[in-house]
Structure formats: structure tokens, C-alpha cells
Amino acid sequence: MNIFKFGGASVNSATGVRNVVEILKKFSVNPLLVVISAMGKTTNALEKVLKHYMNNDPIALIESYKKVEDYHFSILHDLFEDSTHPVFGEVASIFNQLRGYIRKGHLYSSDRKGYDFEYDQIVSFGELISSSILHHYYISEGGKSQLLDVRDLIKTDATYRDAKVNWQQTTALIRQTFSGFNIEQFKPGTIAITQGFLGCDPNGNTTTLGREGSDFSAAIFAWSLKANEMTIWKDVPGVMNADPKWMPDAVRLETLSYREAVELAYYGASVIHPKTIKPLKNAGIALMVKSFIHPELPGTSIENINEWKISIPIFIRKQQQVLISISPRDFSFILEDNLSEIFRILSNFRVKVNVMQNSAINFSICVDDDPQKINPLILHLQKEYETRINQGLDLFTIRHYTDEAVNRIVNAREIMMELRTRNTFQAVLR
């Protein structure tokens, strides 16, 4: 079996859905499982719904909800000429569930269980809607599709917004489900479709696997089913040495080693989710990154290559960064005890450090600017430490850097923090 993962950009319109279905029809000669993300910027739009829901702002809540609903029904009307097609009722039912949830939470705000929990219950509707639309359109084009609810298969703990997978239970459920499919269900042209990003905790509540977690979802299925290959379909020709949106002369990398892919994911390369590589490497499953715009192109192959050499620098940019500088109030040294306490606090607030640096009396960290985490973290740190912050920064990482590559990035910008190792250059820039 092969695993395909399509992100939101691939299905951001009716044209996008048609294109994905054409790709699926071409490649469904072999057993195929498709993992789909929410359409376009639906996750961002549902985060706005969540914001107004948590702020108890009913007018803005209804407006933001209606935008999400109108966007999806506009795509539906473009895809299906017959408005009595069952997909309209199915998608309407999903939206009714969402509307009922936010209405109940608005009326009985005491029932809310915190931002992270509510995030997973509300934002998860994006994948449920997109998978239903893709499933029905594929069938309308002459294919056969089995729609699976991923929450029945991927079981997690209750760490909302970053759930930890129960691998033993998840693997057993996935293998049991697919072993129950008879051979007729996987004749050429037949696929299974499920949602990325989502899981389910022991109490039956929806969880999410971390932002952009659909890649990880696909890797979970690939590992559990011992897939031949996993393919991530992107709007670029493969893994590039930079994001072409801000570096137009970026070039495609033909191959990558698992090790290098892990490094790039760790430093924030958006093409691959950080958790994706480990299960694939452990199972020896090749990962392909291909273009849904030009599916005929070869893409990038990520494999278990022992000696992999790169001849050009690889640039990674993370925007909306916060630099936090922490110092003891009594002007004492930053020692192991201080660092241990600071990392315990960071862990409690679930804040990931992107880069760090310390001197005798100062410890600085660069982190993503997530107000839901950063604001309470700063308030907590200020109880014990002098804490200064700089916001709106960029973090650049250059793997296999050269002086020319560094100069190209830094140019005339102010360097707030800089680190160099043998293979990696990092700079936080204002």
C-alpha cells in the first residue's frame, strides 16, 4: 500500500479538488490511502471562530463561522451541479455539529475546558469537511472510495494541540481495519480517504497532533501498514534549498538523507513536519515530496542514505519570532540550577526553544510567537527573573552555510543573536 498526503493548498478551490482527483485516478492502480488536510486556509479561519468563541463575542463568532461555511459550500456548488447530491446533506450535518458546539459553549461558558481543549474540538472540523468533499467527488468521477474517521484509528493521550500517539493501540486498530477490507475494495481505482492532523483521547474527545500534523498522520499510517512508499504533495517541485516565495532562485534537491531531513524539519523547514521522519526511517519507508501542480516531475526522494553530500546551502526562515532574555535579579551567574528551573518552566508552558544562548548572567531563547503560550510564560518568568522580550523577529537557519550565503541573509539587518557550528549558521534578525 502507498500513502498520499495532500495539504490545504492542494484543495483550496474546486479546481484544486479536481486536480487532486485526477492525480488519484492516475495513481490508484495500486492500493492507496489518502490523508487530507483542511481546505485552503480553513484552519486559520476556524482559529478565528475559536477566538470569538473564547472571547464570548456572538456577533463576530457568527460572522466568522458563516465565512467558513460559505467558503465550503461555494466549492461544493462548483463541484456538484445537482444540489440534491448527498454530499450537501453530509457537509451540512458536519456544520450543524460545529454550530451546535459553539452555540452550547456560548450559552453555557462554564462548560468550556480551556483554550487547548476547545481548539481541538473546533479546529478539527476543517479536516472532517474536506475529507467528505474529496470522498464524494472522487466517487462522482467514477472512482470508488472508503471514507474513514481517523479518530477511530489514531488514539492519543489528552495533551490537546500536541497529542502523544498511543502507538500500540493505534497500530492494532489500523491493521485490524485494513485487514478487514476485502480484495475487491482495493481493485484499481479504489482508494481509502481519511483526515490528517486529528486523533482521539481515551475519553472520546478529539485531539490534534500539532500544527501541520497531517504529515505525521500519514507517517503513522505508513508505519502501521508497512507501506511501500509515502508521498507528500506540495505546491513546489520537491524539497527546495529555500522557500521560493522569498528566494525566487531556490532549486530542488533531488535526494535527501533521513538524517538531513530530520535536521531541516527540526530547524523549521515547512515542507516536512518534524515528527514525520522517525517512523518512516524506523520502517525503512521512502518518502517522496512531489508537486501537485506538476505531478509528472520527479520530486525529491528522502531515503536511508549513509553518505549524503550537499553542494549548496539550504535556507530556512521562521517568522514571527520572540527573543526572550532572562537574568537573575541578584546579578548572580546563570548556572545549572537556573537552567534546570527555566527549562522546567518552558516545559510546563509547552514552549519549544528554536535557538538559545547563554552568558555569565544572561540566558536568551528564541521561540515562536504564540500569545496563548508566550504571554503567561512571560508573566511567570517575571516573578523570579529579569525578563526582556523582543518581538516581530526572523530566525534564519542555513545548513551547509558559506560566507556568501550568510551575507545574503544578514545584509544590513540587525543581528540580535548568532550561533555557528560546523554545518549550521543561525541568526535572529530584527
C-alpha positions as CSV (number, residue, x, y, z in Angstrom):
1,M,0.0,0.0,0.0
2,N,1.1,3.6,-0.7
3,I,0.2,6.6,1.4
4,F,-0.6,10.0,-0.2
5,K,-0.9,13.2,1.9
6,F,-2.4,16.3,0.4
7,G,-2.2,19.7,2.2
8,G,-4.7,22.5,2.3
9,A,-3.1,24.3,-0.7
10,S,-3.9,21.4,-3.0
11,V,-7.7,21.6,-2.3
12,N,-8.2,25.3,-1.7
13,S,-10.7,25.5,-4.6
14,A,-12.9,23.4,-6.8
15,T,-10.2,23.5,-9.4
16,G,-7.8,22.1,-6.8
17,V,-10.1,19.3,-5.8
18,R,-10.5,18.3,-9.5
19,N,-6.7,18.3,-9.9
20,V,-6.2,16.1,-6.8
21,V,-8.8,13.6,-8.1
22,E,-7.0,13.4,-11.5
23,I,-3.8,12.6,-9.6
24,L,-5.6,9.9,-7.6
25,K,-7.2,8.3,-10.6
26,K,-3.7,8.1,-12.2
27,F,-2.0,6.5,-9.2
28,S,-4.8,4.3,-7.8
29,V,-3.8,1.3,-9.8
30,N,-2.1,0.2,-6.5
31,P,-3.8,0.1,-3.1
32,L,-3.8,3.8,-1.9
33,L,-4.6,5.6,1.4
34,V,-5.2,9.3,1.1
35,V,-4.6,11.6,4.1
36,I,-6.2,15.1,3.6
37,S,-5.8,18.4,5.4
38,A,-8.4,21.1,5.8
39,M,-9.1,23.1,2.6
40,G,-7.0,26.2,1.9
41,K,-6.7,28.5,5.0
42,T,-9.6,26.8,6.8
43,T,-7.5,26.1,9.9
44,N,-6.7,29.8,10.2
45,A,-10.4,30.7,9.7
46,L,-11.5,28.2,12.4
47,E,-8.9,29.7,14.7
48,K,-10.8,33.0,14.3
49,V,-14.0,31.2,15.1
50,L,-12.3,29.8,18.2
51,K,-11.0,33.3,19.2
52,H,-14.5,34.8,19.1
53,Y,-15.9,31.8,20.9
54,M,-13.4,32.1,23.7
55,N,-14.0,35.9,23.9
56,N,-17.7,35.4,24.1
57,D,-18.3,37.7,21.1
58,P,-21.5,36.3,19.5
59,I,-21.7,38.7,16.5
60,A,-18.1,38.2,15.4
61,L,-18.5,34.4,16.2
62,I,-21.4,34.1,13.8
63,E,-19.7,36.1,11.1
64,S,-16.5,34.1,11.2
65,Y,-18.5,30.8,11.3
66,K,-20.5,31.9,8.3
67,K,-17.4,32.7,6.3
68,V,-16.1,29.2,6.8
69,E,-19.5,27.7,5.8
70,D,-19.9,29.9,2.7
71,Y,-16.4,29.1,1.5
72,H,-17.0,25.3,1.6
73,F,-20.5,25.5,0.0
74,S,-19.2,27.7,-2.7
75,I,-16.7,24.9,-3.6
76,L,-19.5,22.3,-3.3
77,H,-21.7,24.2,-5.8
78,D,-18.8,24.4,-8.2
79,L,-18.1,20.7,-8.0
80,F,-21.6,19.3,-8.0
81,E,-24.3,20.6,-10.4
82,D,-27.0,18.7,-8.6
83,S,-27.7,20.4,-5.3
84,T,-29.6,17.3,-4.1
85,H,-26.4,15.3,-4.1
86,P,-25.8,13.5,-0.8
87,V,-22.6,15.5,-0.1
88,F,-24.6,18.7,0.5
89,G,-26.5,17.0,3.3
90,E,-23.4,15.4,4.8
91,V,-21.4,18.6,4.8
92,A,-24.4,20.5,6.2
93,S,-24.6,17.9,9.0
94,I,-20.9,18.5,9.9
95,F,-21.5,22.3,10.0
96,N,-24.6,21.7,12.2
97,Q,-22.4,19.8,14.6
98,L,-19.9,22.7,14.7
99,R,-22.7,25.3,15.1
100,G,-24.3,23.3,17.9
101,Y,-21.0,23.0,19.7
102,I,-20.2,26.7,19.6
103,R,-23.8,27.7,20.4
104,K,-23.8,25.5,23.5
105,G,-20.4,26.8,24.6
106,H,-21.6,30.4,24.1
107,L,-24.7,29.8,26.2
108,Y,-23.0,27.7,28.9
109,S,-19.5,29.1,29.0
110,S,-18.9,27.4,32.3
111,D,-18.7,24.1,30.3
112,R,-15.6,25.2,28.5
113,K,-12.4,23.3,29.3
114,G,-9.6,25.7,28.4
115,Y,-8.2,27.0,25.2
116,D,-6.2,23.9,24.1
117,F,-9.2,21.6,24.6
118,E,-11.6,23.9,22.8
119,Y,-9.0,24.4,20.0
120,D,-9.0,20.7,19.2
121,Q,-12.8,20.4,19.2
122,I,-13.4,23.4,16.9
123,V,-10.5,23.5,14.5
124,S,-10.8,19.7,13.8
125,F,-13.9,20.3,11.8
126,G,-11.8,21.5,8.8
127,E,-10.4,18.0,8.1
128,L,-13.8,16.4,8.6
129,I,-15.3,18.6,5.9
130,S,-12.5,18.4,3.4
131,S,-12.4,14.6,3.5
132,S,-16.1,14.3,3.0
133,I,-16.0,16.6,-0.1
134,L,-13.0,14.8,-1.6
135,H,-14.6,11.4,-1.0
136,H,-17.8,12.2,-2.7
137,Y,-16.2,14.0,-5.6
138,Y,-13.9,11.1,-6.3
139,I,-16.9,8.8,-6.4
140,S,-18.8,11.2,-8.7
141,E,-15.8,10.9,-11.1
142,G,-16.2,7.2,-11.4
143,G,-13.8,6.0,-8.6
144,K,-14.6,4.0,-5.5
145,S,-13.7,5.4,-2.1
146,Q,-13.9,4.3,1.5
147,L,-14.1,7.2,3.9
148,L,-12.6,6.5,7.3
149,D,-12.8,8.6,10.5
150,V,-9.2,8.9,11.7
151,R,-10.4,9.4,15.3
152,D,-11.4,5.7,15.3
153,L,-7.9,4.7,14.4
154,I,-5.3,7.1,15.8
155,K,-5.5,7.0,19.6
156,T,-3.7,9.6,21.7
157,D,-3.3,11.0,25.2
158,A,-5.1,14.1,26.3
159,T,-2.4,16.6,25.5
160,Y,-4.6,18.9,23.4
161,R,-3.0,20.7,20.5
162,D,0.1,18.4,20.7
163,A,-1.3,14.9,21.5
164,K,1.1,12.0,22.0
165,V,0.2,8.9,20.0
166,N,-0.5,5.6,21.7
167,W,1.4,3.6,19.1
168,Q,0.4,0.1,20.3
169,Q,-3.3,0.8,20.3
170,T,-3.2,2.9,17.1
171,T,-1.2,0.3,15.1
172,A,-3.5,-2.5,16.2
173,L,-6.6,-0.6,15.2
174,I,-5.2,0.5,11.8
175,R,-4.0,-3.0,10.9
176,Q,-7.3,-4.5,12.1
177,T,-9.3,-2.1,10.0
178,F,-7.3,-2.6,6.8
179,S,-7.1,-6.4,7.2
180,G,-10.9,-6.4,7.2
181,F,-11.0,-4.8,3.7
182,N,-11.6,-7.5,1.1
183,I,-9.6,-7.5,-2.1
184,E,-12.5,-6.1,-4.1
185,Q,-12.2,-2.8,-2.2
186,F,-8.7,-2.3,-3.5
187,K,-9.1,-3.0,-7.1
188,P,-7.6,-0.3,-9.4
189,G,-9.5,3.0,-9.0
190,T,-10.4,2.3,-5.4
191,I,-8.9,4.3,-2.5
192,A,-9.4,4.9,1.2
193,I,-9.6,8.6,2.4
194,T,-9.1,9.8,6.0
195,Q,-8.2,13.0,7.8
196,G,-4.8,14.3,8.8
197,F,-3.9,16.2,12.0
198,L,-6.6,14.5,14.2
199,G,-6.7,11.8,16.8
200,C,-8.9,10.8,19.8
201,D,-8.1,10.7,23.5
202,P,-9.2,7.9,25.9
203,N,-12.4,9.8,26.8
204,G,-13.5,10.1,23.1
205,N,-12.5,13.7,22.7
206,T,-10.9,14.9,19.5
207,T,-7.2,15.8,19.7
208,T,-4.8,17.3,17.3
209,L,-1.2,16.3,16.7
210,G,0.4,19.7,16.4
211,R,0.1,22.4,13.7
212,E,0.8,20.9,10.2
213,G,0.4,17.5,11.8
214,S,-1.1,15.8,8.7
215,D,2.3,14.8,7.5
216,F,2.8,12.9,10.8
217,S,-0.7,11.3,10.4
218,A,0.4,9.9,7.1
219,A,3.6,8.6,8.6
220,I,1.6,6.9,11.3
221,F,-0.4,5.0,8.7
222,A,2.7,4.3,6.6
223,W,4.5,2.7,9.6
224,S,1.5,0.8,10.8
225,L,0.7,-0.6,7.4
226,K,4.3,-1.2,6.4
227,A,3.7,0.9,3.3
228,N,5.9,0.7,0.2
229,E,6.2,4.5,0.0
230,M,4.7,7.7,1.3
231,T,4.2,10.8,-0.8
232,I,3.6,14.4,0.4
233,W,2.1,16.5,-2.4
234,K,3.1,20.2,-2.3
235,D,2.9,23.3,-4.4
236,V,6.6,23.2,-5.0
237,P,8.6,20.7,-7.3
238,G,10.1,18.9,-4.2
239,V,12.3,19.8,-1.2
240,M,13.9,23.2,-2.2
241,N,17.0,24.7,-0.8
242,A,14.8,27.7,0.3
243,D,11.2,28.7,0.2
244,P,10.7,30.1,-3.3
245,K,8.2,32.6,-2.0
246,W,11.0,34.6,-0.5
247,M,14.0,33.3,-2.5
248,P,12.9,33.0,-6.2
249,D,16.1,31.3,-7.3
250,A,15.6,28.3,-5.0
251,V,16.4,25.0,-6.5
252,R,15.1,21.5,-6.0
253,L,17.1,18.9,-4.1
254,E,17.0,15.5,-5.9
255,T,17.6,13.4,-2.8
256,L,17.9,13.8,1.0
257,S,19.1,11.5,3.7
258,Y,16.7,10.8,6.6
259,R,19.3,12.5,8.9
260,E,19.4,15.7,6.9
261,A,15.6,15.7,6.6
262,V,15.3,15.5,10.4
263,E,17.7,18.4,10.7
264,L,15.7,20.5,8.3
265,A,12.4,19.7,10.0
266,Y,13.9,20.4,13.4
267,Y,15.0,23.9,12.3
268,G,11.6,24.7,10.9
269,A,11.5,23.7,7.2
270,S,7.8,23.9,6.4
271,V,7.9,21.2,3.7
272,I,8.1,18.4,6.4
273,H,6.6,18.1,9.8
274,P,9.3,17.4,12.5
275,K,7.7,14.2,13.7
276,T,7.2,12.6,10.3
277,I,10.7,11.2,9.6
278,K,11.2,8.9,12.6
279,P,8.5,6.3,11.9
280,L,9.5,6.2,8.2
281,K,13.2,5.7,8.9
282,N,12.5,3.1,11.5
283,A,10.4,1.1,9.0
284,G,12.7,1.9,6.0
285,I,9.9,3.6,4.1
286,A,11.0,6.1,1.4
287,L,9.4,9.5,1.5
288,M,8.7,11.3,-1.7
289,V,7.9,15.1,-1.9
290,K,6.2,15.9,-5.2
291,S,4.3,18.7,-6.9
292,F,0.5,18.5,-7.2
293,I,0.8,21.3,-9.8
294,H,3.2,19.2,-12.0
295,P,2.8,15.6,-10.8
296,E,4.9,14.4,-13.8
297,L,8.1,15.9,-12.2
298,P,10.3,13.5,-10.2
299,G,10.2,15.4,-6.9
300,T,12.6,14.7,-4.1
301,S,13.3,11.3,-2.6
302,I,14.2,11.1,1.1
303,E,15.9,7.8,1.9
304,N,18.2,6.0,4.2
305,I,21.4,7.2,2.6
306,N,24.5,6.7,4.8
307,E,26.8,9.2,3.0
308,W,24.8,12.1,1.6
309,K,26.6,15.3,0.5
310,I,25.1,18.6,-0.4
311,S,26.8,21.1,-2.7
312,I,24.6,24.2,-1.9
313,P,23.4,25.9,1.3
314,I,19.9,25.2,2.5
315,F,18.0,28.3,3.9
316,I,15.2,28.1,6.5
317,R,13.2,31.1,7.7
318,K,10.9,31.3,10.7
319,Q,8.9,34.5,11.0
320,Q,7.1,35.9,14.0
321,Q,9.7,35.0,16.5
322,V,10.2,36.3,20.0
323,L,13.6,36.7,21.7
324,I,13.3,36.3,25.5
325,S,16.3,37.3,27.6
326,I,16.4,36.0,31.2
327,S,18.7,37.2,34.0
328,P,18.8,36.5,37.8
329,R,17.6,39.6,39.8
330,D,20.6,39.4,42.2
331,F,23.1,39.6,39.3
332,S,24.3,36.0,40.1
333,F,25.6,33.6,37.4
334,I,23.4,31.6,35.2
335,L,24.3,28.1,36.4
336,E,22.9,24.6,36.0
337,D,20.3,25.1,38.8
338,N,18.9,28.2,37.0
339,L,18.9,26.5,33.6
340,S,17.1,23.4,35.0
341,E,14.4,25.6,36.5
342,I,14.0,27.7,33.3
343,F,13.6,24.5,31.2
344,R,11.1,23.1,33.7
345,I,9.0,26.3,33.3
346,L,9.3,26.1,29.5
347,S,8.1,22.5,29.5
348,N,5.2,23.4,31.8
349,F,4.1,26.0,29.3
350,R,4.8,23.7,26.3
351,V,7.1,26.3,24.7
352,K,9.6,24.9,22.2
353,V,13.0,26.6,22.1
354,N,14.2,27.3,18.5
355,V,17.6,28.6,19.4
356,M,19.3,29.5,22.7
357,Q,22.5,31.2,24.0
358,N,23.8,32.0,27.5
359,S,26.5,34.1,29.1
360,A,27.5,34.5,32.7
361,I,24.4,36.4,33.8
362,N,22.0,36.1,30.9
363,F,20.1,33.3,29.1
364,S,18.4,34.1,25.8
365,I,15.9,31.9,23.9
366,C,14.2,32.4,20.6
367,V,10.6,30.9,20.4
368,D,7.6,31.1,18.2
369,D,5.2,34.0,19.0
370,D,2.2,32.1,20.2
371,P,0.3,34.5,22.5
372,Q,-1.6,31.7,24.2
373,K,1.7,30.3,25.5
374,I,4.1,33.3,25.5
375,N,2.0,35.8,27.5
376,P,1.5,33.5,30.6
377,L,5.1,32.3,30.2
378,I,6.5,35.8,30.5
379,L,4.3,36.6,33.5
380,H,5.6,33.5,35.2
381,L,9.2,34.2,34.4
382,Q,9.0,37.8,35.7
383,K,8.2,36.5,39.2
384,E,11.7,35.2,39.6
385,Y,13.8,36.8,36.8
386,E,14.5,40.0,35.0
387,T,12.9,39.2,31.7
388,R,13.1,41.3,28.5
389,I,11.4,40.5,25.2
390,N,11.8,41.5,21.5
391,Q,9.0,40.6,19.1
392,G,8.5,40.6,15.4
393,L,11.8,39.0,14.6
394,D,13.0,36.5,12.0
395,L,15.1,33.4,12.7
396,F,17.2,32.2,9.8
397,T,19.0,28.9,9.7
398,I,21.5,28.0,7.0
399,R,22.6,24.4,6.7
400,H,25.9,23.9,4.9
401,Y,26.5,27.6,5.0
402,T,29.1,29.7,3.2
403,D,30.1,33.3,3.8
404,E,28.3,34.3,0.7
405,A,25.1,32.7,2.0
406,V,25.4,34.3,5.4
407,N,25.9,37.8,3.8
408,R,22.9,37.3,1.6
409,I,20.7,36.7,4.6
410,V,22.1,39.2,7.1
411,N,22.7,42.0,4.7
412,A,22.2,45.3,6.6
413,R,19.8,43.8,9.3
414,E,20.5,44.0,13.0
415,I,21.7,40.7,14.5
416,M,20.0,40.0,17.8
417,M,21.6,36.6,18.3
418,E,24.0,34.5,16.2
419,L,25.3,30.9,16.5
420,R,27.6,28.9,14.3
421,T,28.5,25.2,14.2
422,R,30.5,23.3,11.6
423,N,27.4,22.7,9.4
424,T,24.8,25.2,10.7
425,F,24.5,29.0,10.9
426,Q,21.6,30.6,12.8
427,A,20.8,34.3,13.3
428,V,17.9,36.1,14.9
429,L,17.4,39.3,12.9
430,R,15.4,42.4,13.5
